[in-house]
Structures are given as C-alpha cells and as structure tokens.
Amino acid sequence: MTAARTARRHRTAEGAYVLDEQVGFILRQVSQRHATIFAAMIGDELTPTQWAALAKLLEKGPTSQNLLGRQTAMDAATIKGVVDRLTKRGLTETRPDPRDARRLVVALTEAGRTVAERARIQAEAITEETLAPLTAEERATLVELLKKLR
C-alpha cells in the first residue's frame, strides 16, 4: 500500500481527520487495555516499572543501576526511584561491584527472586490475555512490527 493510499484511509471522504484510525490513538487504547490486564493479574503490588526491573535482574543477574535503567528504558531518576522502592520492600539490594569498587550493583534478594519468579508466570499469562484476540501468526507479526517501531 502506498503512503498516499494509507493517508487517504485515515481520513473520511470529506478529508476529515479520523481519530479512531490514527496509530497513536490505537496504540494508547491497546496500552490501556494491557495496563488494565497487568494490574489485575500481576500480583505482589508491582508496578510495570518495578516488574521490568525485577524481570531484567532475573534475566541478567546483578547489574549497575545505570545499565539496569538503560536495559529497561528508564531514565536515571526513574530507575533510581524504582530501585529505592524495591530495596525498601526487601526485593533488591545494592552491593559493591566486584570489578569496580567505585560502583554499586543492584541484585535480587532471595525474597526478590521469589517474587520475580512468581510474577514471571503471571507476566506470561498477561501476555497471553493481551494477545488473546490474535492468532499465533498475527501475534508474531505484531511483535515483529512493534519492535521495528521502537
């Protein structure tokens, strides 16, 4: 489909802008639906940013706070607040980096690992529920296309 044809599809016959056909509006609606599913299913009173930090620590192991922020698409202030809240809950801890004593690394505590493992199972169910209206092929295509838009 050409760009001109795509643009025409997003307007009425009179040339009016149709909000319901705009990618940003559709993405926001899908994001809201996913956020509702996430909040209902994740458990352990985790926010999406807290879950992202726990999931990345579960996946990669201890890491610097700066790198954790980059890996989870959070700026320095946001990741600091997330780590502070997780540490206050006893789910993460900071300790000196064995390779560079000037730097601290963030790591899961045993309680944090338990919560992250439990939440990982819920996160898989959340993904399934979010993508439930799609076929397996459509799911793969959607994820591939969304990654291209990052």
Residue pairs with C-beta under 8 A, 6 or more apart in sequence:
9 21
10 17
10 18
10 21
10 22
11 17
11 18
11 21
12 18
19 25
20 26
33 130
34 126
34 130
35 48
37 126
37 129
37 130
38 48
38 51
38 126
41 122
41 125
41 126
41 129
42 51
42 119
42 122
42 123
42 126
43 118
43 119
43 122
44 115
44 118
44 119
46 54
46 115
46 119
47 82
49 72
49 74
49 78
49 82
50 82
50 85
50 86
51 119
51 123
52 72
52 73
52 74
53 68
53 72
53 74
53 79
53 82
53 83
53 86
53 92
53 106
54 86
54 91
54 92
54 108
54 112
54 115
54 116
54 119
55 116
55 119
55 120
55 123
56 63
56 68
56 71
56 72
57 63
57 68
57 92
57 106
57 107
57 108
57 112
57 116
58 108
58 113
58 116
58 117
58 120
60 71
61 107
62 95
62 105
62 106
62 107
62 108
63 71
63 105
63 106
64 97
64 103
64 104
64 105
64 106
65 79
65 80
65 83
65 94
65 104
65 105
65 106
66 76
66 79
68 79
68 83
68 106
69 75
69 76
69 78
69 79
69 80
72 79
74 82
83 92
83 94
83 106
86 92
86 112
87 93
87 94
90 109
90 111
90 112
91 108
91 109
91 111
91 112
91 115
91 116
92 106
92 107
92 108
92 109
92 112
93 106
93 107
93 109
94 104
94 105
94 106
94 107
95 104
95 105
95 107
96 103
96 104
96 105
97 103
97 104
97 105
108 116
131 139
131 142
134 142
